[in-house]
Each structure stands twice: as C-alpha cells, then as structure tokens.
Amino acid sequence: MQDLLGQSSAQMTQRYTHLADAGRKRVVDKIGAVVTAAVRQAAGDEEDKAA
C-alpha cells in the first residue's frame, strides 16, 4: 500500500489510510441503500401478483 500511495514511510501510510476507510464506508452505504430499495420493490411486485 505504501508503494501505491507513493509514501516513504509506513507511518505516513497509517496516518492517511483512515481517509480511504471513510470513502469505502460511504460507497458500501450507498450500495446497501440501492439493494434494499430493489428488494423492497421486488417484494411489492410479488404482493401485487398474488393479489
């Protein structure tokens, strides 16, 4: 990771990797919201077919 980021020390890598973690969490949260909406929509479609 240190080489990819172009940093000269492991200490610098540790200092900044938490920023990437926050970005990853935002992406996962957005994906979760999309999946949840799709599942709810599919469940609603199934209820409409049963009625």
C-alpha positions as CSV (number, residue, x, y, z in Angstrom):
1,M,0.0,0.0,0.0
2,Q,2.8,2.3,0.9
3,D,4.3,2.0,-2.6
4,L,1.0,2.5,-4.3
5,L,0.4,5.7,-2.4
6,G,3.9,6.9,-3.1
7,Q,4.7,7.4,0.6
8,S,8.1,7.0,2.0
9,S,7.2,5.6,5.4
10,A,4.7,3.2,7.0
11,Q,3.9,6.0,9.5
12,M,2.6,8.2,6.7
13,T,0.6,5.4,5.2
14,Q,-1.0,4.7,8.6
15,R,-1.8,8.4,9.0
16,Y,-3.8,8.6,5.8
17,T,-5.4,5.2,5.3
18,H,-8.4,6.1,7.6
19,L,-9.4,8.6,4.9
20,A,-9.9,5.7,2.4
21,D,-11.9,3.8,5.0
22,A,-14.4,6.6,5.2
23,G,-14.8,6.7,1.5
24,R,-15.3,2.9,1.3
25,K,-18.0,3.1,4.0
26,R,-19.9,5.8,2.0
27,V,-19.8,3.6,-1.1
28,V,-21.0,0.5,0.9
29,D,-23.8,2.5,2.5
30,K,-25.0,3.7,-1.0
31,I,-24.9,0.2,-2.4
32,G,-26.8,-1.1,0.6
33,A,-29.5,1.5,0.0
34,V,-29.8,0.6,-3.6
35,V,-30.1,-3.2,-2.8
36,T,-32.6,-2.5,0.0
37,A,-34.8,-0.5,-2.4
38,A,-34.6,-3.2,-5.1
39,V,-35.6,-5.9,-2.6
40,R,-38.5,-3.9,-1.3
41,Q,-39.6,-3.2,-4.8
42,A,-39.4,-6.8,-5.8
43,A,-41.3,-7.8,-2.7
44,G,-44.0,-5.3,-3.6
45,D,-44.2,-6.7,-7.1
46,E,-44.7,-10.2,-5.7
47,E,-47.5,-8.9,-3.5
48,D,-49.2,-7.3,-6.5
49,K,-49.0,-10.6,-8.4
50,A,-50.6,-12.5,-5.5
51,A,-53.5,-10.1,-5.2
